[in-house]
Amino acid sequence: MVPPGAMTGWDFFCALLGCAADSRRVGTQFLRPQSFGSMLTLFHHPFCPHSRFIRLALAEHGLEHRVIEERVWERREEFLMLNPAAATPVLVAEGYPPVPGAATIAEFLDETSGAQLHERRLMPVEIGQRIEVRRLAAWFNEKFFAEVSGPLVMERVFKRHMTLEQGGGPPDTESMRAARQNIRYHLAYIGWLVQTRDWLAGDRLSLADLAAAAHISVADYLGDVPWNDDEAAKNWYARVKSRPAFRTILADTLAGLPPAKNYADLDF
C-alpha cells in the first residue's frame, strides 16, 4: 500500500519519463491488452539475462509493455530513485511502487495476472510444485548467473561500453574460461531434468524454463554454449526458443558483435 500523499512508482515515472526517454532507446512490445490501468514499462538492458527473463514472462502473460534500455554502470540519478541497487530489470506499473529485480517482478506478474492464464499459468497452484519452480528459477537467476551468464556478459558485452572508472577494460580471459567450463555441468543438469519431465519443473512450461532459457540465450548469442554436449538440453532449448515470446529476444543484436551462427535458428 502506498501511504496517502506519497508518490507512486507510476507518478514518479511519469515525472521523469521525459528525461529518461530522451536518452534511452524506447520500444513497445505488441501483445494483447492487459489488466493494468496503463501500459507497463520495463527498464532493462537487452543483454541482461534477468531482463530477458522478465521480457519472456511479460510476453507469455500477454502483457503489453514498453521497454527502456538502461545502462546501469552510468548510475543515472533518475534510475537510482527507481532502484537504489542500480540493477535491471525494474518494472513500473500504474498504482504500484517500482518493482525491482527479476524474482520480485516474476512474482508480481503471477499475483496480478497469473490466474488469467488458467492452464498456461507460469507458477503452479500446488505448493510443492511452486517450490520446485522457485528453486529452479533461483538456480539460474543466481547460480547460473554467477558462474556463467554474468561473467560472459560482463566481459564480452558490458565492458565494451564502460570506462575504466566504471569497471571497463580488457576482458578477463580467465573469467571467461571458467564460465565456458561451468556451463557444461549446467547443461547436463538441464538434460537430466527433461529426461524425466516434459519441462524443467514438471509437466508444464513455467518460470523455471523462462529463467533458464533467458540466461542460456545470452551465452548462445556469444557462441559459448556447447550444444553437442547434451542432446536433451538442446532439444528443450529449441522448444522454448520456438515460442512466440522468444521472438524479440532472438531479434536482439549488438553493434560490432554479431550473434553466433545458429542463435536465431529454431532448428539449430
C-alpha positions in Angstrom: 0.0 0.0 0.0 1.2 3.5 -0.8 0.9 6.0 2.1 -1.5 8.9 1.5 0.1 11.7 -0.4 3.1 9.5 -1.3 4.3 9.4 -4.9 3.6 6.0 -6.5 6.1 4.4 -8.8 3.9 5.4 -11.8 3.6 9.0 -10.7 7.3 9.3 -10.2 8.0 7.5 -13.5 5.7 9.9 -15.4 7.6 12.8 -13.8 10.9 11.6 -15.0 9.9 9.9 -18.3 10.7 12.9 -20.5 14.3 12.9 -19.2 14.7 9.1 -19.5 13.1 8.8 -22.9 15.3 11.5 -24.4 18.4 9.5 -23.6 17.4 5.8 -23.8 16.2 3.5 -26.5 12.4 3.1 -26.0 10.4 0.4 -27.7 6.9 -1.1 -27.4 6.2 -4.8 -27.4 3.0 -5.8 -29.3 0.8 -8.3 -27.5 -2.8 -8.1 -26.3 -4.2 -5.6 -23.8 -3.8 -6.3 -20.2 -5.5 -5.6 -16.8 -3.4 -2.7 -15.6 -4.7 0.8 -15.9 -1.9 1.9 -18.2 1.0 0.4 -20.1 3.7 -1.3 -18.1 7.2 0.0 -18.6 10.3 -2.2 -18.2 13.7 -0.6 -17.6 16.1 -3.3 -18.9 19.2 -4.0 -20.9 18.9 -6.2 -24.0 21.8 -8.4 -22.9 21.0 -8.5 -19.2 19.8 -12.1 -18.7 17.5 -11.1 -15.8 15.9 -8.6 -18.0 15.4 -11.2 -20.7 13.7 -13.4 -18.2 11.1 -10.7 -17.4 10.7 -9.9 -21.1 9.8 -13.5 -21.7 7.4 -13.6 -18.7 5.7 -10.5 -19.9 5.3 -11.9 -23.3 3.9 -15.2 -22.0 1.4 -13.3 -19.9 0.4 -11.4 -23.0 1.0 -8.1 -21.2 1.5 -5.0 -23.4 4.6 -3.1 -22.3 7.2 -0.6 -23.3 10.9 -1.1 -22.8 13.6 1.5 -22.0 17.2 0.5 -22.2 19.2 1.2 -19.1 23.0 1.2 -18.8 23.3 0.6 -15.1 27.0 1.4 -15.0 26.1 5.0 -15.7 24.2 5.2 -12.4 21.7 7.7 -13.6 20.1 9.5 -10.7 16.6 9.0 -12.1 17.1 5.3 -12.3 18.7 5.1 -8.8 15.5 6.7 -7.5 13.5 3.8 -9.0 16.0 1.1 -7.8 18.8 2.2 -5.4 20.5 -1.1 -6.1 21.3 0.1 -9.6 20.3 -3.1 -11.3 18.0 -4.2 -14.0 15.2 -5.1 -14.5 12.8 -2.7 -12.9 9.1 -2.7 -13.8 6.9 0.4 -13.4 3.1 -0.1 -13.3 0.4 2.4 -12.5 -0.8 2.3 -8.9 2.2 0.4 -7.6 5.7 1.2 -6.3 8.5 0.4 -8.7 9.0 -3.3 -8.8 12.8 -4.2 -8.8 14.5 -7.4 -9.6 13.7 -10.4 -11.7 12.3 -12.7 -8.9 10.1 -9.9 -7.5 8.8 -8.9 -10.8 8.0 -12.5 -11.8 6.0 -13.0 -8.5 4.3 -9.6 -9.1 3.2 -10.7 -12.6 1.9 -14.0 -11.3 0.0 -12.4 -8.4 -1.6 -9.7 -10.6 -2.3 -11.6 -13.8 -1.2 -15.2 -13.5 -4.7 -16.6 -12.8 -5.9 -15.2 -16.2 -3.6 -17.7 -17.9 -5.6 -20.6 -16.4 -3.8 -23.9 -17.5 -0.9 -21.8 -19.0 -0.1 -20.2 -15.7 3.7 -20.0 -15.2 3.5 -20.6 -11.5 1.7 -23.7 -10.4 -1.1 -23.6 -7.8 0.1 -26.6 -5.8 2.6 -25.6 -3.1 5.1 -28.4 -3.7 5.2 -27.5 -7.4 5.6 -23.8 -6.7 8.6 -24.7 -4.5 10.2 -26.6 -7.4 9.6 -23.7 -9.8 11.1 -21.2 -7.4 14.1 -23.5 -6.7 15.0 -23.9 -10.3 14.3 -20.2 -11.2 16.7 -19.3 -8.4 19.2 -21.8 -9.7 19.5 -20.0 -13.0 18.9 -16.4 -11.7 21.6 -16.8 -9.0 23.9 -19.8 -9.5 24.0 -19.9 -13.4 24.3 -16.1 -13.4 27.2 -16.1 -11.0 29.0 -18.9 -12.8 28.2 -18.4 -16.4 25.9 -15.7 -17.9 27.1 -12.9 -15.6 30.8 -13.2 -16.3 30.3 -13.8 -20.0 28.1 -10.7 -20.4 30.2 -8.5 -18.3 33.5 -9.5 -20.0 32.3 -9.7 -23.6 29.4 -7.1 -23.7 29.2 -4.6 -20.9 32.9 -3.9 -20.6 32.9 -2.7 -24.2 30.8 0.2 -23.2 32.2 1.0 -19.8 35.0 3.4 -18.9 37.9 2.3 -16.8 36.4 4.1 -13.8 33.1 2.2 -14.4 34.9 -1.1 -14.4 35.6 -1.4 -18.1 38.8 -2.5 -19.8 40.1 -5.7 -21.5 38.1 -8.8 -20.9 39.2 -11.2 -18.2 40.1 -14.3 -20.1 40.3 -16.5 -17.0 36.8 -15.5 -16.0 35.5 -16.4 -19.5 37.3 -19.7 -19.5 35.8 -20.6 -16.2 32.3 -19.6 -17.4 32.7 -21.8 -20.5 33.7 -24.7 -18.4 30.9 -24.2 -15.8 28.2 -24.2 -18.5 28.8 -27.8 -19.2 27.5 -29.1 -15.9 24.5 -26.8 -16.1 23.6 -28.2 -19.5 24.0 -31.7 -18.1 21.6 -30.8 -15.2 19.0 -29.5 -17.7 19.4 -32.6 -19.7 18.9 -34.8 -16.7 15.7 -32.8 -15.6 14.0 -33.0 -19.0 14.6 -36.7 -19.4 12.0 -37.4 -16.7 9.8 -34.3 -17.1 8.1 -32.5 -20.0 9.6 -29.2 -18.8 12.2 -28.3 -16.2 9.9 -28.1 -13.2 7.2 -30.5 -14.3 4.5 -31.1 -16.9 4.1 -27.5 -17.9 6.1 -24.6 -19.1 7.0 -22.5 -16.0 9.0 -19.5 -14.8 11.9 -22.0 -14.3 12.0 -22.7 -18.1 11.9 -18.9 -18.9 14.7 -18.1 -16.4 16.9 -20.9 -17.7 16.3 -20.0 -21.3 16.9 -16.3 -20.7 20.3 -16.9 -19.2 21.3 -19.5 -21.8 20.3 -17.2 -24.6 23.0 -14.6 -23.8 25.6 -17.3 -23.8 24.1 -18.7 -27.0 24.3 -15.3 -28.7 28.0 -15.2 -27.9 28.5 -18.7 -29.2 29.6 -20.1 -25.8 27.1 -23.0 -25.5 28.5 -26.4 -26.3 25.2 -27.8 -27.6 26.8 -31.1 -28.7 27.4 -32.0 -25.1 23.8 -32.8 -24.3 21.0 -33.6 -26.9 18.2 -33.5 -24.3 19.2 -30.0 -23.2 19.5 -28.9 -26.8 16.0 -30.2 -27.7 14.5 -28.5 -24.6 16.0 -25.1 -25.5 14.8 -25.5 -29.1 11.2 -25.9 -27.8 11.5 -22.8 -25.6 13.1 -20.5 -28.2 10.5 -21.6 -30.8 7.7 -20.0 -28.7 6.4 -16.6 -29.9 7.5 -15.0 -26.7 11.1 -15.6 -27.7 10.9 -13.6 -31.0 12.1 -10.3 -29.6 14.9 -12.0 -27.8 16.2 -13.6 -31.0 15.9 -10.2 -32.7 18.4 -8.5 -30.3 21.7 -7.6 -31.8 24.8 -5.8 -30.6 26.8 -3.4 -32.8 30.2 -4.8 -33.6 29.4 -8.2 -32.1 27.0 -10.3 -34.3 25.2 -13.3 -32.9 26.5 -16.8 -33.3 25.5 -18.6 -36.5 22.7 -20.6 -35.0 21.4 -18.1 -32.5 18.1 -17.3 -34.2 17.9 -20.7 -36.0 14.9 -22.5 -34.4 16.2 -25.9 -35.6 19.9 -25.2 -34.7 
